[in-house]
Amino acid sequence: MCSIAPRRPRGTLRAQNAPAPKRNLDVTSSLPPLPWDQLAQAARAARERAYAPYSDFAVGAALLDEQGRIHAGCNVENAAYPQGLCAEAVALGQLVLSGGTRVLAALVVGEAAQPVTPCGGCRQKLREFAADDTPVWSADLQDITARHTLGALLPASFGPDHLGKA
């Protein structure tokens, strides 16, 4: 349940002021445009499987990898609260398990008054596999609610490039 709806970071648009999001985003020159609708569909389906008996706050996440594959995850709570898993972390586990090494786009689905974005810990986890300019979008059960980049959500971040591993 690590996804939260934080205050709006500087340089981001509020959902009601945002122009209609592009449904296709050319994430790399080697991949055809991928409909954001597919990421949203995968994240919404994952959210339906969330195990959130304590918070009743179900979250789904979907990641696009460098091979054009989508990896989804849902939050899994635990009675020992710190031991729960965030949807983004579960999706990253799926990415690694399938041999993926890069996140080219991420989408998080939750239902709240404000757009749901990855928590700080998941932002750092995403940073391990994603660049600052990686799009991280938020959605509810019907629409895209916010568009960010990882760099806007996690400014001045520390990543693999600092250790010569990029």
Backbone as ProteinMPNN parsed JSONL, in Angstrom:
{"seq_chain_A": "MCSIAPRRPRGTLRAQNAPAPKRNLDVTSSLPPLPWDQLAQAARAARERAYAPYSDFAVGAALLDEQGRIHAGCNVENAAYPQGLCAEAVALGQLVLSGGTRVLAALVVGEAAQPVTPCGGCRQKLREFAADDTPVWSADLQDITARHTLGALLPASFGPDHLGKA", "coords_chain_A": {"N_chain_A": [[0.819, -1.182, 0.0], [1.983, 1.144, -0.554], [1.744, 3.177, -2.381], [0.93, 6.554, -2.673], [-0.975, 9.571, -2.454], [0.469, 12.295, -3.011], [1.264, 15.805, -2.3], [1.121, 18.028, -5.075], [3.958, 17.934, -7.093], [6.338, 20.508, -7.975], [6.23, 21.868, -11.262], [4.514, 20.064, -12.41], [1.386, 19.185, -13.873], [-1.914, 19.818, -12.763], [-4.497, 17.407, -12.747], [-7.021, 18.286, -13.713], [-6.296, 20.496, -15.198], [-4.679, 19.538, -17.103], [-3.807, 18.843, -20.476], [-5.553, 16.681, -22.746], [-4.286, 13.452, -22.408], [-1.838, 11.863, -24.473], [-2.625, 8.908, -26.074], [-0.974, 7.15, -27.253], [2.418, 6.58, -26.993], [5.576, 7.075, -28.178], [7.975, 5.287, -27.032], [10.541, 4.331, -27.511], [12.752, 4.425, -30.323], [12.903, 1.969, -31.489], [10.642, 0.569, -30.944], [7.186, 0.116, -31.734], [4.618, 2.655, -31.311], [3.163, 2.45, -28.108], [0.009, 1.858, -26.831], [-1.174, 3.75, -24.141], [-3.422, 2.904, -23.001], [-3.214, 0.124, -22.82], [-1.338, -0.247, -20.769], [-2.805, 0.937, -18.688], [-5.026, -0.773, -18.616], [-3.792, -3.19, -17.834], [-2.78, -2.448, -15.307], [-5.145, -1.798, -13.973], [-6.425, -4.295, -13.981], [-4.612, -5.731, -12.402], [-4.906, -4.343, -10.011], [-7.412, -5.201, -9.22], [-6.8, -7.626, -8.111], [-5.504, -7.058, -5.804], [-4.406, -7.405, -2.413], [-5.623, -6.072, 0.21], [-6.58, -5.939, 3.018], [-6.37, -4.364, 5.311], [-5.979, -1.593, 4.873], [-7.811, -1.167, 2.889], [-7.146, -0.022, 0.503], [-6.629, -0.458, -2.571], [-4.143, -0.973, -5.023], [-2.804, -0.885, -8.289], [-0.176, -1.539, -10.605], [1.627, -1.005, -13.634], [4.289, -1.737, -15.792], [6.318, -0.853, -18.544], [8.668, -2.585, -20.406], [11.996, -2.716, -21.949], [11.686, -4.399, -24.079], [9.167, -4.088, -24.937], [7.27, -5.348, -23.428], [4.683, -5.745, -20.971], [4.528, -5.503, -17.494], [2.804, -6.327, -14.64], [1.616, -5.489, -11.339], [0.275, -5.805, -7.997], [-0.685, -4.344, -4.835], [0.188, -5.96, -1.765], [-0.814, -6.493, 1.299], [0.156, -6.928, 4.789], [-0.283, -8.233, 8.064], [1.764, -7.478, 9.742], [2.598, -4.522, 9.261], [4.933, -3.159, 7.985], [5.865, -5.154, 6.361], [4.43, -5.461, 4.056], [3.857, -5.414, 0.473], [4.357, -3.152, -2.173], [2.488, -2.225, -5.107], [4.087, -1.358, -7.24], [6.582, -2.429, -6.592], [6.039, -5.165, -6.75], [5.458, -5.344, -9.488], [7.977, -4.63, -10.501], [9.427, -6.856, -9.636], [8.259, -8.794, -11.276], [9.148, -7.851, -13.748], [11.967, -8.209, -13.53], [12.054, -10.987, -13.132], [11.211, -11.884, -15.622], [13.332, -11.253, -17.189], [13.662, -8.63, -17.927], [15.307, -5.438, -18.049], [15.103, -2.683, -18.101], [12.925, 0.012, -17.367], [10.636, 1.611, -19.277], [8.305, 3.036, -19.162], [5.779, 3.801, -16.757], [2.752, 3.109, -15.022], [0.38, 3.859, -12.577], [-2.412, 2.777, -10.761], [-5.029, 3.816, -8.75], [-7.659, 4.587, -6.421], [-8.505, 7.615, -5.349], [-8.905, 10.9, -3.886], [-6.972, 12.552, -4.939], [-4.498, 12.268, -7.579], [-2.859, 9.105, -7.606], [0.408, 8.306, -6.842], [3.654, 6.675, -7.045], [5.098, 5.726, -3.878], [7.793, 7.169, -1.919], [9.787, 5.182, -1.489], [9.237, 3.366, -3.56], [9.618, 4.996, -5.742], [12.381, 5.28, -5.644], [13.058, 2.591, -6.049], [12.096, 2.249, -8.663], [13.856, 3.969, -9.924], [16.192, 2.513, -10.099], [15.872, 1.053, -12.399], [15.015, 2.799, -14.316], [15.171, 5.855, -16.22], [15.583, 9.411, -15.54], [13.829, 10.78, -17.231], [11.763, 9.041, -17.653], [8.385, 8.36, -18.237], [5.892, 8.542, -15.752], [2.813, 7.755, -15.052], [-0.421, 8.43, -13.634], [-3.549, 6.921, -12.83], [-7.109, 6.545, -12.472], [-10.026, 4.533, -12.01], [-11.217, 5.07, -14.416], [-9.898, 7.077, -15.989], [-6.817, 8.679, -17.146], [-5.098, 10.432, -14.718], [-2.944, 12.016, -13.968], [0.242, 13.145, -15.16], [3.63, 12.559, -15.005], [7.234, 12.74, -14.793], [9.801, 10.436, -13.832], [11.967, 11.827, -12.818], [10.765, 14.237, -12.008], [9.232, 13.337, -9.91], [11.166, 12.294, -8.245], [13.464, 14.149, -7.614], [16.931, 15.05, -8.143], [18.032, 12.5, -7.786], [19.655, 9.462, -6.619], [21.332, 6.996, -8.346], [22.08, 3.993, -10.33], [23.942, 5.001, -12.153], [25.545, 6.685, -10.657], [27.236, 4.953, -9.457], [28.683, 3.981, -11.479], [27.329, 2.071, -12.971], [25.449, 2.358, -14.924]], "CA_chain_A": [[0.0, 0.0, 0.0], [2.939, 2.218, -0.498], [1.386, 4.28, -3.256], [0.274, 7.623, -1.947], [-1.402, 10.71, -3.247], [1.168, 13.41, -2.384], [1.053, 17.132, -2.862], [1.571, 18.129, -6.453], [5.316, 18.457, -7.216], [6.519, 21.633, -8.891], [6.458, 21.527, -12.654], [3.559, 19.086, -12.905], [0.065, 19.738, -14.114], [-3.041, 19.202, -12.085], [-5.242, 16.598, -13.704], [-8.089, 19.028, -14.363], [-5.717, 21.472, -16.112], [-3.814, 18.847, -18.058], [-4.417, 18.547, -21.767], [-5.849, 15.257, -22.916], [-3.034, 12.719, -22.597], [-1.687, 11.072, -25.679], [-2.869, 7.502, -25.777], [0.161, 6.417, -27.786], [3.67, 7.259, -26.697], [6.713, 6.399, -28.787], [8.931, 5.232, -25.94], [11.864, 4.191, -28.113], [12.649, 4.398, -31.777], [12.861, 0.589, -31.958], [9.345, -0.011, -30.639], [6.044, 0.883, -32.226], [3.943, 3.34, -30.21], [2.377, 1.563, -27.248], [-1.129, 2.568, -26.244], [-1.222, 3.856, -22.684], [-4.595, 2.141, -22.587], [-2.79, -1.234, -22.449], [-0.761, -0.147, -19.426], [-3.9, 1.199, -17.75], [-5.813, -2.001, -18.507], [-3.017, -4.151, -17.036], [-2.724, -1.97, -13.924], [-6.484, -1.927, -13.388], [-6.649, -5.727, -13.736], [-3.784, -6.095, -11.247], [-5.53, -3.73, -8.834], [-8.528, -6.062, -8.824], [-6.243, -8.767, -7.378], [-4.787, -6.559, -4.626], [-4.75, -7.92, -1.092], [-5.53, -4.876, 1.049], [-7.627, -6.044, 4.036], [-6.165, -3.431, 6.423], [-6.19, -0.214, 4.424], [-8.846, -1.13, 1.849], [-6.643, 0.856, -0.551], [-6.06, -1.328, -3.601], [-3.309, -0.289, -6.013], [-2.228, -1.688, -9.367], [0.879, -0.854, -11.356], [2.079, -1.677, -14.851], [5.557, -1.214, -16.299], [6.716, -1.218, -19.902], [10.112, -2.829, -20.447], [12.719, -2.39, -23.178], [11.261, -5.299, -25.148], [7.771, -3.797, -25.229], [6.399, -6.18, -22.599], [4.053, -5.091, -19.827], [4.619, -6.265, -16.248], [1.848, -5.745, -13.709], [1.682, -5.894, -9.942], [-0.71, -5.235, -7.085], [-0.19, -4.288, -3.467], [-0.089, -7.126, -0.928], [-0.614, -6.063, 2.679], [0.492, -7.934, 5.783], [-0.622, -7.776, 9.412], [2.967, -6.75, 10.168], [2.512, -3.506, 8.211], [6.101, -2.867, 7.138], [6.204, -6.296, 5.511], [3.611, -5.458, 2.853], [4.506, -5.122, -0.807], [3.698, -2.16, -3.019], [2.202, -2.684, -6.464], [5.235, -1.071, -8.102], [7.636, -3.393, -6.263], [5.631, -6.453, -7.315], [5.652, -5.241, -10.94], [9.425, -4.692, -10.749], [9.806, -8.26, -9.495], [7.833, -9.466, -12.509], [10.063, -7.399, -14.8], [13.256, -8.88, -13.347], [11.835, -12.415, -13.33], [11.077, -12.164, -17.055], [14.559, -10.883, -17.893], [13.701, -7.213, -18.256], [16.352, -4.672, -17.366], [14.816, -1.25, -18.153], [11.54, 0.476, -17.354], [10.482, 2.727, -20.213], [7.106, 3.775, -18.771], [5.074, 3.218, -15.614], [1.419, 3.638, -14.763], [-0.127, 3.427, -11.276], [-3.856, 2.955, -10.649], [-5.629, 3.79, -7.422], [-8.833, 5.437, -6.331], [-8.356, 8.589, -4.272], [-9.304, 12.249, -4.28], [-5.865, 13.091, -5.727], [-3.812, 11.203, -8.323], [-2.01, 8.202, -6.828], [1.751, 8.157, -7.403], [4.476, 5.777, -6.228], [5.666, 6.28, -2.648], [9.218, 7.478, -2.04], [10.567, 3.955, -1.63], [9.035, 2.803, -4.902], [10.277, 5.9, -6.693], [13.789, 4.889, -5.65], [13.137, 1.271, -6.69], [11.952, 2.48, -10.101], [15.071, 4.653, -10.396], [17.189, 1.485, -10.395], [15.61, 0.501, -13.724], [14.429, 3.825, -15.179], [15.858, 7.141, -16.329], [14.842, 10.563, -15.016], [12.77, 11.209, -18.147], [10.765, 7.979, -17.8], [7.052, 8.806, -17.85], [5.186, 7.843, -14.677], [1.462, 8.293, -15.107], [-1.401, 7.99, -12.643], [-4.897, 6.733, -13.37], [-8.112, 5.979, -11.587], [-10.69, 3.419, -12.685], [-11.719, 5.474, -15.72], [-9.097, 8.006, -16.776], [-5.485, 9.106, -16.734], [-5.342, 11.568, -13.823], [-1.753, 12.866, -13.853], [1.415, 12.721, -15.932], [4.882, 13.029, -14.422], [8.415, 11.945, -15.11], [10.42, 9.956, -12.604], [12.797, 12.915, -12.309], [9.915, 15.205, -11.304], [8.792, 12.703, -8.668], [12.339, 11.982, -7.421], [14.524, 15.039, -8.105], [18.3, 14.892, -7.633], [18.08, 11.127, -7.281], [20.871, 8.655, -6.642], [21.03, 5.79, -9.103], [23.186, 3.147, -10.768], [24.953, 5.797, -12.853], [26.472, 7.229, -9.658], [28.163, 3.88, -9.103], [29.287, 3.5, -12.717], [26.616, 0.871, -13.413], [24.364, 2.705, -15.849]], "C_chain_A": [[0.852, 1.23, 0.0], [2.595, 3.375, -1.416], [0.586, 5.302, -2.475], [-0.147, 8.706, -2.918], [-0.778, 11.956, -2.63], [0.722, 14.75, -2.937], [1.654, 17.162, -4.253], [2.982, 18.696, -6.506], [5.364, 19.645, -8.168], [6.742, 21.125, -10.302], [5.52, 20.458, -13.187], [2.206, 19.758, -13.053], [-0.954, 19.057, -13.228], [-3.871, 18.486, -13.137], [-6.309, 17.418, -14.429], [-7.553, 20.074, -15.345], [-4.894, 20.824, -17.213], [-4.534, 18.672, -19.382], [-4.679, 17.05, -21.855], [-4.558, 14.5, -23.187], [-3.02, 11.985, -23.921], [-1.884, 9.616, -25.302], [-1.771, 6.624, -26.355], [1.412, 7.225, -27.509], [4.79, 6.459, -27.322], [7.839, 6.395, -27.771], [10.352, 4.986, -26.409], [11.681, 4.153, -29.613], [12.537, 2.974, -32.302], [11.524, -0.089, -31.678], [8.248, 0.796, -31.307], [5.399, 1.602, -31.047], [3.093, 2.351, -29.416], [1.215, 2.34, -26.668], [-1.048, 2.572, -24.718], [-2.418, 3.09, -22.15], [-4.218, 0.723, -22.172], [-2.152, -1.244, -21.062], [-1.863, 0.059, -18.387], [-4.748, -0.051, -17.545], [-5.093, -3.027, -17.633], [-2.976, -3.737, -15.567], [-4.085, -2.092, -13.244], [-6.814, -3.388, -13.083], [-5.843, -6.192, -12.526], [-4.408, -5.559, -9.961], [-6.682, -4.584, -8.321], [-8.063, -7.253, -7.989], [-5.526, -8.341, -6.091], [-5.31, -7.207, -3.346], [-4.531, -6.771, -0.114], [-6.591, -4.901, 2.149], [-7.512, -5.012, 5.158], [-6.452, -1.993, 6.019], [-7.392, -0.079, 3.503], [-8.451, -0.18, 0.721], [-5.897, 0.0, -1.574], [-5.316, -0.492, -4.635], [-2.847, -1.308, -7.044], [-1.178, -0.867, -10.076], [1.215, -1.679, -12.585], [3.313, -0.955, -15.369], [5.778, -1.706, -17.715], [8.215, -1.431, -19.905], [10.69, -2.543, -21.826], [12.359, -3.301, -24.342], [9.79, -5.098, -25.513], [6.79, -4.631, -24.425], [5.86, -5.37, -21.422], [4.101, -6.037, -18.638], [3.733, -5.571, -15.223], [2.066, -6.272, -12.298], [0.586, -5.221, -9.143], [-0.113, -5.184, -5.688], [-0.667, -5.511, -2.686], [0.225, -6.72, 0.509], [-0.336, -7.25, 3.595], [0.13, -7.366, 7.147], [0.556, -7.069, 10.071], [3.203, -5.692, 9.094], [3.776, -3.262, 7.398], [6.451, -3.992, 6.165], [5.357, -6.373, 4.251], [4.43, -5.116, 1.622], [3.675, -4.106, -1.578], [3.489, -2.732, -4.419], [3.401, -2.484, -7.387], [6.366, -2.064, -7.859], [7.307, -4.772, -6.825], [5.828, -6.441, -8.829], [7.135, -5.277, -11.299], [9.945, -6.115, -10.601], [9.428, -9.065, -10.725], [8.769, -9.119, -13.666], [11.385, -8.154, -14.711], [13.121, -10.376, -13.62], [11.767, -12.779, -14.809], [12.308, -11.756, -17.855], [14.629, -9.435, -18.315], [14.768, -6.487, -17.454], [16.071, -3.174, -17.325], [13.318, -1.015, -18.096], [11.475, 1.694, -18.261], [9.265, 3.588, -19.903], [6.457, 3.042, -17.608], [3.718, 3.888, -15.473], [0.913, 3.024, -13.462], [-1.616, 3.753, -11.211], [-4.28, 2.83, -9.194], [-6.822, 4.715, -7.424], [-8.7, 6.326, -5.11], [-8.783, 9.954, -4.797], [-8.242, 12.919, -5.145], [-5.227, 11.954, -6.512], [-2.871, 10.402, -7.42], [-0.678, 8.043, -7.555], [2.545, 7.189, -6.536], [4.982, 6.484, -4.97], [7.155, 6.539, -2.865], [10.075, 6.248, -2.241], [10.437, 3.353, -3.015], [9.611, 3.71, -5.982], [11.751, 5.539, -6.791], [13.967, 3.515, -6.297], [13.016, 1.408, -8.206], [13.218, 3.088, -10.683], [16.183, 3.666, -10.741], [17.081, 1.0, -11.838], [15.135, 1.542, -14.734], [15.24, 5.111, -15.138], [14.98, 8.258, -15.763], [13.679, 10.961, -15.912], [11.713, 10.132, -18.393], [9.396, 8.502, -17.376], [6.456, 7.906, -16.773], [3.804, 8.489, -14.6], [0.609, 7.693, -14.011], [-2.751, 7.863, -13.32], [-5.821, 6.302, -12.244], [-8.811, 4.873, -12.371], [-11.201, 3.776, -14.073], [-10.695, 6.206, -16.588], [-7.662, 8.11, -16.282], [-5.694, 10.371, -15.906], [-4.142, 12.493, -13.66], [-0.63, 12.265, -14.684], [2.643, 13.371, -15.321], [6.036, 12.331, -15.132], [8.988, 11.473, -13.78], [11.279, 11.051, -11.981], [12.001, 13.976, -11.569], [9.455, 14.646, -9.962], [9.941, 12.436, -7.699], [13.511, 12.839, -7.896], [15.865, 14.758, -7.428], [18.521, 13.499, -7.06], [19.462, 10.503, -7.393], [20.528, 7.361, -7.357], [22.265, 5.036, -9.528], [24.302, 3.921, -11.465], [25.957, 6.416, -11.88], [27.532, 6.209, -9.245], [28.835, 3.283, -10.337], [28.613, 2.272, -13.284], [25.515, 1.168, -14.42], [24.588, 2.108, -17.218]], "O_chain_A": [[0.446, 2.267, 0.524], [3.124, 4.471, -1.23], [-0.32, 4.959, -1.715], [0.288, 8.733, -4.069], [-1.415, 12.617, -1.81], [-0.064, 14.838, -3.88], [2.58, 16.412, -4.564], [3.214, 19.807, -6.03], [4.526, 19.768, -9.062], [7.363, 20.082, -10.511], [5.707, 19.986, -14.309], [1.931, 20.779, -12.423], [-0.864, 17.856, -12.973], [-3.935, 18.919, -14.288], [-6.486, 17.262, -15.637], [-8.284, 20.499, -16.239], [-4.463, 21.496, -18.15], [-5.731, 18.387, -19.411], [-4.088, 16.259, -21.12], [-3.81, 14.859, -24.096], [-4.055, 11.544, -24.421], [-1.346, 9.157, -24.295], [-1.655, 5.459, -25.976], [1.451, 8.428, -27.768], [4.941, 5.274, -27.025], [8.576, 7.373, -27.65], [11.292, 5.411, -25.737], [10.589, 3.882, -30.112], [12.119, 2.775, -33.443], [11.298, -1.211, -32.13], [8.358, 2.015, -31.435], [5.605, 1.206, -29.9], [2.392, 1.518, -29.991], [1.425, 3.392, -26.065], [-0.876, 1.527, -24.09], [-2.435, 2.676, -20.991], [-4.836, 0.167, -21.263], [-2.402, -2.152, -20.269], [-1.852, -0.573, -17.33], [-5.144, -0.354, -16.42], [-5.716, -3.663, -16.783], [-3.122, -4.579, -14.681], [-4.164, -2.449, -12.069], [-7.412, -3.689, -12.05], [-6.345, -6.966, -11.711], [-4.429, -6.248, -8.941], [-6.897, -4.677, -7.113], [-8.852, -7.828, -7.239], [-4.999, -9.188, -5.37], [-6.496, -7.513, -3.222], [-3.411, -6.523, 0.334], [-7.418, -3.993, 2.222], [-8.479, -4.807, 5.892], [-7.104, -1.259, 6.761], [-7.936, 1.015, 3.354], [-9.313, 0.399, 0.061], [-4.694, -0.231, -1.454], [-5.793, 0.558, -5.067], [-2.537, -2.451, -6.709], [-1.276, 0.358, -10.144], [1.101, -2.905, -12.573], [3.374, 0.275, -15.384], [5.459, -2.85, -18.041], [8.965, -0.563, -19.46], [9.967, -2.174, -22.752], [12.7, -2.998, -25.485], [9.236, -5.856, -26.308], [5.593, -4.621, -24.714], [6.502, -4.434, -20.946], [3.763, -7.215, -18.75], [3.887, -4.378, -14.964], [2.623, -7.351, -12.095], [0.035, -4.2, -9.554], [0.849, -5.892, -5.389], [-1.762, -6.026, -2.908], [1.391, -6.617, 0.89], [-0.557, -8.406, 3.235], [0.224, -6.158, 7.365], [0.361, -6.156, 10.874], [3.926, -5.935, 8.127], [3.676, -3.164, 6.175], [7.249, -3.796, 5.248], [5.554, -7.282, 3.444], [5.543, -4.598, 1.716], [2.448, -4.193, -1.627], [4.228, -3.614, -4.856], [3.696, -3.34, -8.221], [7.032, -2.494, -8.801], [8.193, -5.47, -7.319], [6.312, -7.421, -9.396], [7.512, -5.891, -12.298], [10.814, -6.536, -11.364], [10.192, -9.923, -11.168], [9.134, -9.984, -14.462], [11.868, -8.68, -15.714], [13.984, -10.966, -14.269], [12.211, -13.856, -15.207], [12.323, -11.9, -19.077], [15.572, -9.044, -19.002], [15.091, -6.869, -16.329], [16.739, -2.454, -16.583], [12.538, -1.751, -18.701], [12.172, 2.685, -18.041], [9.194, 4.74, -20.331], [6.568, 1.822, -17.486], [3.556, 5.073, -15.765], [1.006, 1.812, -13.265], [-2.036, 4.857, -11.558], [-3.935, 1.87, -8.504], [-6.978, 5.536, -8.328], [-8.772, 5.855, -3.975], [-8.993, 10.137, -5.996], [-8.565, 13.756, -5.989], [-5.395, 10.789, -6.15], [-2.176, 10.967, -6.576], [-0.641, 7.69, -8.733], [2.149, 6.909, -5.404], [5.26, 7.683, -4.99], [7.707, 6.159, -3.897], [10.989, 6.254, -3.065], [11.422, 2.88, -3.583], [10.046, 3.228, -7.029], [12.312, 5.494, -7.886], [14.938, 3.303, -7.023], [13.75, 0.756, -8.95], [13.611, 2.763, -11.803], [17.026, 3.958, -11.589], [18.075, 0.584, -12.434], [14.879, 1.205, -15.89], [15.906, 5.413, -14.147], [13.785, 8.067, -15.536], [12.652, 11.428, -15.421], [10.853, 10.302, -19.257], [9.253, 9.032, -16.274], [6.507, 6.679, -16.866], [3.655, 9.621, -14.141], [0.875, 6.595, -13.522], [-3.063, 8.596, -14.258], [-5.391, 5.775, -11.219], [-8.231, 4.33, -13.311], [-11.581, 2.887, -14.836], [-10.634, 5.977, -17.796], [-7.331, 7.696, -15.171], [-6.393, 11.286, -16.342], [-4.307, 13.643, -13.254], [-0.557, 11.052, -14.885], [2.689, 14.588, -15.141], [5.831, 11.446, -15.963], [8.692, 12.042, -12.729], [11.319, 11.192, -10.759], [12.497, 14.56, -10.606], [9.305, 15.39, -8.993], [9.735, 12.36, -6.488], [14.446, 12.325, -8.51], [15.919, 14.29, -6.291], [19.114, 13.336, -5.994], [20.315, 10.956, -8.157], [19.547, 6.701, -7.017], [23.378, 5.389, -9.138], [25.47, 3.544, -11.379], [27.108, 6.647, -12.251], [28.595, 6.573, -8.743], [29.471, 2.231, -10.267], [29.245, 1.5, -14.005], [24.72, 0.282, -14.731], [23.77, 2.302, -18.117]]}, "name": "protein", "num_of_chains": 1, "seq": "MCSIAPRRPRGTLRAQNAPAPKRNLDVTSSLPPLPWDQLAQAARAARERAYAPYSDFAVGAALLDEQGRIHAGCNVENAAYPQGLCAEAVALGQLVLSGGTRVLAALVVGEAAQPVTPCGGCRQKLREFAADDTPVWSADLQDITARHTLGALLPASFGPDHLGKA"}
